């Protein structure tokens, strides 16, 4: 019994330590190996003219807004995006550079909004993982105390078995969530790469 308990406790404590090992960079609560970039700046990826007006006030250009919405979503492949941007550039004639710049600003605004929601969700997910981690740790402390008692009552034996079962179950849940978190953490980076790719596609159309 003691050997089984110690193994369970060690496994759970190892799992509990996992978030801390990846919570680096500027935000100690950030659970992802990937760096946390809350907002993508247009200056990081766009060498063309920067629109002066607020992107959110550009709704008068319906064609631009519709195209920006289509380009921002991942279901539009980069190959499709390139064709759409090419058509847009040809239709823009004399003010092509200005409209392309406004188009990318509108696309980036949408991507930033999507990334902000994802990052916020990851933060909430990490908080739940941290809470489960604390719960596992406290139960392991109880297991150690109970297992150390020489003359345990039947109730204490029952409590010990219950704690062991709960730790194993919670550890399994923690592991499954951690695997899902690994995938979710990649999504903001995928959107960041998409923004850079779309910027390159549009900048190739500039005069």
C-alpha positions, 0 to 999 in steps of 0.5 A, spaced: 500 500 500 505 505 501 509 503 495 502 504 491 501 511 494 508 514 494 508 512 486 501 516 485 503 522 489 510 522 485 506 522 479 501 527 481 506 532 483 510 531 477 504 533 473 503 539 477 510 541 476 509 541 468 505 548 468 511 552 471 516 549 467 513 552 461 510 559 464 516 563 462 517 570 458 514 576 461 507 573 464 509 567 469 502 565 468 502 564 461 502 556 460 505 555 453 512 554 450 510 559 445 512 566 447 506 570 448 504 576 443 498 579 445 497 584 439 500 584 433 503 591 430 502 593 423 509 595 423 512 588 424 510 586 418 508 591 413 513 596 409 507 599 405 504 606 407 500 606 414 493 608 414 492 614 418 485 613 420 482 608 425 481 601 421 474 600 425 472 607 421 473 604 414 466 601 413 464 605 407 469 601 403 464 595 403 468 591 398 474 592 402 471 590 408 468 584 405 475 581 402 478 583 409 473 578 413 474 573 407 482 573 408 482 573 415 479 566 416 483 560 416 478 557 411 481 561 406 487 558 403 493 562 402 493 560 394 485 563 394 488 569 398 493 571 393 488 570 387 483 575 391 488 580 393 490 580 385 483 581 383 483 587 388 489 590 386 487 590 379 480 593 381 484 599 385 487 602 379 490 609 381 489 608 389 492 601 389 497 602 394 493 606 399 487 601 398 492 595 399 494 598 406 487 599 408 486 592 406 491 589 410 490 594 416 483 591 416 485 584 416 490 585 421 485 588 426 480 582 425 486 577 426 488 581 432 481 580 435 481 573 434 488 572 437 485 576 443 480 571 444 484 565 444 489 568 448 484 570 453 481 563 453 488 560 454 489 564 460 482 562 463 484 554 461 491 555 465 487 558 471 483 552 471 489 547 470 493 551 476 486 550 480 486 542 479 494 542 480 493 545 487 487 540 489 492 534 487 497 537 491 493 538 497 490 531 496 497 528 496 499 531 502 493 528 506 495 521 503 502 522 506 499 524 513 494 518 513 499 513 510 504 515 515 499 513 521 500 506 524 494 504 527 489 507 522 481 506 523 477 503 517 474 510 516 481 512 515 483 506 510 477 508 506 479 515 506 486 513 504 483 509 498 478 515 496 484 520 496 488 515 492 482 514 487 481 521 486 488 523 485 489 518 479 482 521 476 484 528 477 491 527 474 488 523 468 484 529 467 490 534 468 494 530 463 488 530 458 487 537 458 495 539 458 495 535 451 489 539 449 493 545 451 499 544 447 495 544 441 491 550 443 497 554 444 499 553 437 493 557 434 495 564 436 502 563 433 498 560 426 494 566 426 501 570 427 504 566 421 498 567 417 498 575 418 505 575 416 504 571 409 498 575 408 502 582 408 507 579 404 502 577 398 499 584 399 506 588 399 508 584 392 502 588 389 505 595 391 507 599 386 
